[in-house]
């Protein structure tokens, strides 16, 4: 199995992919757009994407979900444990500048303020660790994974420095082929996007079917269409399988109010949702 991810070796996305599929071949990509593009071009390649974080919210890949409309195969709620990594011999008191992805810096804001570090945003966490390894400056450190410390031969100056000890990110495994599991006695999520027709109370009318059928929406977020401040897409998740009669009726009602509707996937809900 081939899985593309954003970043370089040691990134959280790669670690999540390997936890899901230990024997998979991972493919490093520079940007999220590159990840989506590769999976869209090659049916044998899946994409693993961090979709949202428990404490800092959306990662910011929604526009790519709209653009490529890859099918969602699986979700994984993955623990993100951040560590402060420095060149061998470095002490915390030596560090002045800290480097990481914007999400990594945000998720460790209390630790950063406490130590009066200057934040420097980089493209990814593992890339920050590699930068520290190559630069060899003791006044600089990276916020990244324990795996990155091993790969780039760095010292762990402080462990588990994230603000929330249960720092969970939801990852999505996506691909070009449209597949869905057979309806059984499992908990399922159906994910879809839609764009409403321009008319008064359109959203209220469109969502009424879910209330009538007793279908639970677990995610409902709006995003402006590209180059527009008046046209919006909605990204949604609901509890249930698309073959469930109540879900079907709800989506049929929604469809009457849409000028664009697309099912992104039906997949088994991660057991983390039961906590």
Secondary structure, 3 states (H helix, E strand, C coil): CEEEEECCCCCHHHHHHHHHCCCCEEEEECCHHHHHHHHHHCCCEEEEEEEEECCCEECCCHHHHHHHCCEEEEEEEEECCCEEEECCCCCHHHCCEEEECHHHHHHCHHHHHHCCCEEEECCCHHHHHHHHHHHCCCCEEEEECHHHHHHCCCEEEECCCCCCCCCEEEEEEEECCCCCCCCCCCCEEEEEEEEECCCCCHHHHHHHHHHHHCCCEEEEEEEECCCCCCCEEEEEEEECCCCCHHHHHHHHHHHCCEEEEEEEEEEECCHHHHC
